[in-house]
Amino acid sequence: MTLEKKLTYKDGFKLGIPICLGYFSVSLAFGLMAMQGGLPLWAPLLTSLTNFTGTGQFAGISLFISGASIAEITFTVLMINIRYFLLSMSVSQKLPKEIGLGKRLLMAFGMTDENFAVIYAQSRQLTFPFCIGVMTSSYMGWFGGTLVGAVLQNIIPAMLTAALGIMIYAMFVAIVTPSAKESKAVLGVVVIAVAISCLFRYTPYLNKLSKGWVYVIAGLVSAVVMALILPYKDEEDKPNSDENVQDSSEESKQDMLQSEQSITPNELDNACEELMTNLEKGDKLC
């Protein structure tokens, strides 16, 4: 019997390299956007140093540049990032009990959608060094891209800057499209949110509301509506095929036992005599 090899920091770092490369290009656009919005150099760097959420940072910085209130920024970023609570709790359930609270909080800081997908997909027992390896690699790409975009924003060609400006929208499409194809609920949330956004954009008086509150209203209303229309069904509510198979097999066993018990001794003797007679006839024919 061979012992299963533990997941190491090196294993995690290697798996995080593709995420690192993807984050670098997106955070490069973030650094450019922040500097073009008139923010000082330290602002995007400090933001990416203390935060690790692409969508949240883009939304927060764009709202800040547009002059949104602190309440708008807070509620918008909270709605965008609240999913990380669920992702962190899911991974926490797969961690060994000896990993303390401090290490779990550190891992929660580095829990992004892509990091979660890589970490949660592991069949082997998760380890703290492995998880930190994935997060370190991807975090380096995120902060490094922000640094390059902020420092070189005057050097990068205008054509490339314009192309990177739509990268965040491409990232949104890439994240939402696969989920919308697989889930009617997700598709419904997207459609309702888009409809509400268009309503606030093109309706007189409503279009005076700042886009931060439009994000909050569209997100909350679309999520609540689809939760009522297509509520999530827990695994306990779904019919268990294994239990059905087991029940049917138990019933068949009981039927066989009952059929065996229904045979009387006389019938069994007659069957044995008939079998012996047939055997004797066969011997004579031979």
C-alpha positions in Angstrom: 0.0 0.0 0.0 1.5 3.4 -1.1 1.0 6.5 1.0 -0.7 9.4 -0.9 1.7 12.3 -1.4 0.7 15.5 0.3 0.0 18.6 -1.6 2.9 21.1 -1.3 3.4 24.8 -1.7 5.2 24.1 -5.0 2.2 22.1 -6.3 -0.1 25.0 -5.6 2.3 27.6 -7.0 2.5 25.7 -10.3 -1.3 25.4 -10.6 -1.6 29.1 -9.9 0.6 30.2 -12.8 -2.2 30.2 -15.5 -4.3 32.2 -13.1 -1.4 34.6 -12.6 -1.1 35.2 -16.3 -4.8 35.9 -16.7 -4.9 38.2 -13.7 -1.8 40.2 -15.0 -3.6 41.3 -18.1 -6.8 42.3 -16.3 -5.1 44.1 -13.4 -3.0 45.9 -16.0 -6.2 47.4 -17.3 -7.2 48.3 -13.7 -3.9 50.2 -13.1 -4.4 52.1 -16.4 -8.0 53.0 -15.5 -7.1 54.2 -12.1 -4.3 56.5 -13.4 -6.4 57.8 -16.3 -9.1 58.7 -13.7 -6.7 61.1 -12.1 -5.8 59.0 -9.0 -2.3 59.2 -7.6 0.1 56.3 -8.2 -0.2 55.0 -4.7 -4.0 54.6 -4.9 -4.3 51.6 -7.3 -1.2 50.0 -5.8 -2.6 50.2 -2.3 -6.0 49.0 -3.5 -4.5 45.9 -5.2 -2.2 45.3 -2.2 -5.0 45.3 0.3 -7.8 43.8 -1.9 -7.9 40.8 -4.1 -11.1 41.1 -6.1 -11.1 42.1 -9.7 -14.7 43.0 -10.2 -15.0 44.7 -6.8 -11.9 46.8 -7.5 -13.1 47.9 -10.9 -16.5 48.8 -9.6 -15.2 50.5 -6.5 -12.6 52.6 -8.4 -14.9 53.6 -11.2 -17.6 54.7 -8.7 -15.0 56.6 -6.7 -13.8 58.4 -9.9 -17.3 59.3 -10.8 -17.8 60.9 -7.4 -20.1 58.3 -5.8 -20.8 58.4 -2.1 -19.1 56.1 0.4 -22.5 54.3 1.0 -22.9 53.5 -2.8 -19.3 52.2 -3.0 -19.7 50.1 0.2 -23.0 48.5 -0.8 -21.9 47.8 -4.4 -18.6 46.2 -3.4 -20.3 44.2 -0.7 -22.8 42.8 -3.1 -20.1 41.9 -5.6 -17.8 40.3 -3.0 -20.3 38.6 -0.7 -19.9 35.3 -2.7 -16.4 35.0 -1.3 -17.9 34.3 2.1 -19.6 31.2 0.6 -16.4 30.1 -1.3 -14.3 30.4 1.8 -16.7 28.4 3.9 -16.9 25.7 1.3 -13.1 25.3 1.2 -12.9 25.6 5.0 -15.0 22.4 5.3 -12.4 20.5 3.4 -9.4 21.7 5.4 -7.9 19.6 8.2 -9.0 20.5 11.7 -5.5 21.4 12.8 -5.4 24.5 10.6 -6.2 27.3 12.9 -8.3 30.4 12.6 -5.5 32.7 11.6 -4.5 30.6 8.7 -8.1 30.2 7.6 -8.5 34.0 7.6 -5.4 34.4 5.5 -6.7 31.9 3.0 -10.0 33.7 2.9 -8.2 36.9 1.8 -6.8 35.1 -1.3 -10.0 33.2 -2.2 -11.0 34.3 -5.7 -13.3 32.4 -8.1 -10.3 30.9 -10.1 -8.4 30.0 -6.9 -11.5 28.4 -5.5 -11.9 26.3 -8.6 -8.4 25.0 -8.5 -8.3 24.4 -4.8 -11.7 22.8 -4.5 -11.1 20.4 -7.4 -8.3 18.6 -5.6 -9.1 15.0 -4.7 -6.3 14.8 -2.2 -6.4 16.2 1.3 -5.9 20.0 1.1 -3.0 21.5 3.0 -2.3 25.1 4.1 1.0 25.4 2.0 -0.8 24.2 -1.1 -3.6 26.7 -0.8 -1.1 29.5 -0.1 0.9 28.5 -3.1 -2.0 28.9 -5.4 -2.9 32.2 -3.9 0.6 33.6 -3.9 1.1 32.8 -7.6 -2.2 34.4 -8.6 -1.7 37.4 -6.2 1.7 38.2 -7.8 0.0 38.4 -11.2 -2.7 40.7 -9.8 -0.4 43.1 -8.0 2.2 42.9 -10.7 -0.2 43.8 -13.5 -1.5 46.8 -11.4 2.0 48.0 -10.9 2.9 47.8 -14.6 -0.3 49.4 -15.7 0.0 52.3 -13.2 3.6 53.0 -13.9 3.6 52.7 -17.6 0.3 54.3 -18.4 2.0 57.1 -20.3 4.2 54.7 -22.3 1.6 52.1 -23.3 0.2 52.9 -26.8 -3.3 54.4 -27.0 -4.5 51.5 -29.1 -3.5 49.0 -26.5 -5.0 51.1 -23.8 -8.3 51.2 -25.6 -8.2 47.5 -26.1 -7.5 46.9 -22.4 -10.4 49.2 -21.5 -12.9 46.6 -22.7 -11.1 43.7 -21.0 -13.2 44.0 -17.8 -16.4 43.6 -19.9 -14.9 40.5 -21.6 -14.0 39.1 -18.2 -17.7 39.6 -17.1 -18.9 37.8 -20.2 -16.5 34.9 -19.7 -17.6 34.5 -16.1 -21.3 34.7 -16.7 -21.8 32.9 -20.0 -20.9 29.4 -18.9 -23.1 29.6 -15.8 -26.0 31.1 -17.7 -25.9 28.2 -20.2 -26.0 25.6 -17.4 -28.5 27.4 -15.1 -31.9 28.9 -15.9 -31.7 30.8 -12.6 -28.4 32.5 -13.5 -29.7 33.3 -17.0 -32.8 34.8 -15.4 -30.8 37.0 -13.0 -28.7 38.3 -15.9 -31.7 39.1 -18.1 -33.6 40.9 -15.3 -30.5 42.8 -14.2 -29.9 44.0 -17.7 -33.6 45.0 -18.1 -33.5 47.0 -14.8 -30.2 48.7 -15.8 -31.8 49.7 -19.2 -34.9 51.0 -17.4 -32.8 53.3 -15.2 -30.6 54.3 -18.1 -33.3 55.4 -20.5 -36.3 56.4 -18.3 -36.5 60.1 -17.4 -36.0 61.0 -13.8 -34.8 57.4 -13.1 -31.6 58.1 -15.1 -30.6 60.7 -12.6 -29.9 58.0 -10.0 -26.2 57.3 -9.7 -25.0 54.1 -11.2 -23.8 52.7 -7.8 -27.4 52.5 -6.5 -28.5 51.1 -9.9 -26.0 48.2 -9.4 -27.4 47.6 -5.9 -31.1 47.7 -7.0 -30.5 45.6 -10.2 -28.6 42.9 -8.3 -31.0 42.6 -5.4 -34.2 42.7 -7.4 -33.0 40.2 -10.0 -31.6 37.8 -7.3 -34.8 37.9 -5.2 -37.1 37.5 -8.2 -35.3 34.4 -9.5 -35.0 33.0 -6.0 -38.8 33.1 -5.8 -39.4 31.7 -9.3 -36.7 29.0 -9.3 -35.8 28.3 -5.6 -32.7 26.2 -5.0 -33.5 22.6 -4.3 -31.4 21.1 -1.6 -29.9 17.6 -2.2 -32.1 16.2 0.6 -35.2 17.3 -1.4 -34.1 15.5 -4.6 -35.0 11.8 -5.0 -32.1 9.6 -4.2 -31.7 7.0 -7.0 -29.4 4.9 -4.8 -32.0 4.7 -2.1 -34.7 3.7 -4.6 -32.5 1.0 -6.0 -31.7 -0.3 -2.5 -35.4 -0.2 -1.6 -36.4 -2.2 -4.7 -33.7 -4.8 -4.1 -34.8 -5.2 -0.5 -38.4 -5.7 -1.7 -37.3 -8.3 -4.3 -35.4 -10.2 -1.6 -38.4 -10.2 0.7 -40.6 -11.5 -2.2 -38.1 -14.3 -2.8 -38.1 -15.2 0.8 -41.8 -15.2 0.9 -42.0 -17.4 -2.2 -39.5 -19.8 -0.6 -41.4 -19.9 2.6 -44.7 -20.6 0.7 -43.4 -24.0 -0.6 -44.8 -26.8 1.6 -42.8 -29.9 2.6 -45.0 -32.2 0.5 -44.4 -30.1 -2.6 -40.7 -30.2 -2.0 -40.8 -34.1 -1.7 -42.8 -34.4 -4.9 -40.3 -32.2 -6.7 -37.4 -34.3 -5.5 -39.1 -37.6 -6.5 -39.8 -36.2 -10.0 -36.2 -35.1 -10.4 -34.9 -38.6 -9.4 -37.3 -40.3 -11.9 -36.1 -38.1 -14.7 -32.5 -38.9 -13.9 -33.2 -42.6 -13.9 -34.9 -42.4 -17.3 -31.8 -40.6 -18.6 -29.5 -43.3 -17.4 -31.6 -46.0 -19.1 -31.5 -44.1 -22.4 -27.7 -44.0 -22.2 
